[in-house]
Structure formats: structure tokens, C-alpha cells
Amino acid sequence: MGAKTDVAIKNHSSGYSCSSAVLQAFCDDAGLSPDEARRLAGPMAGGARVKCGAVLAAEAVIERHYS
């Protein structure tokens, strides 16, 4: 796995929600600071409807990276 994936796994193992773990690991790709990533990931924790928080966070990274 890649280094950022390893960071996401470490973040999650340290107690961060799935969304926060992913968004913090890829915050530079999204143009966010780690603090901004944590705040943005908060509402995604636990997922929404049929998507888990990690998928929502990944979508946010992709959207911010390519917009």
C-alpha cells in the first residue's frame, strides 16, 4: 500500500473516525490543513445513507483535488 494509505490506517488505529482518518491522510491533495480536514470530516463520521464515511472523505478529496 502507499504511504498515505498507511497514514490513514494509522490514524484510524489511533481512534479517528474513518472519514477523519482518510481526509487527514490526503489533506494535502485536497488543499486542506490537517485541522481543516478534521473539521470537514466530522459530519461524514458514521457515513450517510448507503455510503461509509471513508468513501465520503475520499470523494471530498477527489472533488477538491480536481475542481
C-alpha positions in Angstrom: 0.0 0.0 0.0 1.0 3.6 -0.4 2.4 5.9 2.3 -0.9 7.9 2.5 -2.9 4.7 2.9 -0.6 3.7 5.8 -1.2 7.1 7.4 -4.9 6.6 7.1 -4.7 3.2 8.7 -2.5 4.6 11.5 -5.0 7.5 12.0 -7.9 5.1 12.3 -6.0 2.8 14.7 -5.3 5.9 16.8 -9.0 6.4 17.3 -10.0 8.8 14.5 -13.2 8.1 12.6 -12.9 6.5 9.1 -13.7 9.8 7.4 -11.2 11.8 9.5 -8.5 9.2 9.1 -8.8 9.3 5.3 -9.3 13.0 4.9 -6.3 13.8 7.2 -4.1 11.4 5.3 -4.9 13.0 2.0 -5.4 16.6 3.2 -2.6 18.0 1.0 -4.3 16.5 -2.1 -7.5 18.3 -1.1 -5.7 21.6 -0.3 -6.6 21.4 3.4 -4.6 21.7 6.6 -4.9 18.8 9.0 -7.2 20.9 11.2 -9.4 21.8 8.3 -9.6 18.1 7.3 -10.7 17.1 10.8 -13.4 19.7 10.9 -14.7 18.9 7.4 -14.7 15.1 8.2 -16.8 15.5 11.3 -20.2 15.4 9.6 -19.1 12.4 7.5 -18.3 10.3 10.5 -20.6 7.3 10.5 -21.5 7.7 6.9 -24.6 8.8 5.2 -27.4 6.7 3.7 -25.6 3.9 2.0 -22.0 5.3 1.9 -19.5 4.9 4.7 -17.5 7.9 6.0 -14.3 6.7 4.4 -15.9 6.8 0.9 -17.4 10.2 1.5 -14.0 11.5 2.6 -12.3 10.0 -0.5 -15.0 11.7 -2.7 -14.3 15.0 -0.9 -10.5 14.7 -1.7 -11.2 13.9 -5.3 -13.7 16.7 -5.7 -11.3 19.3 -4.1 -8.3 18.0 -6.0 -9.9 18.2 -9.4 -12.0 21.4 -9.0 
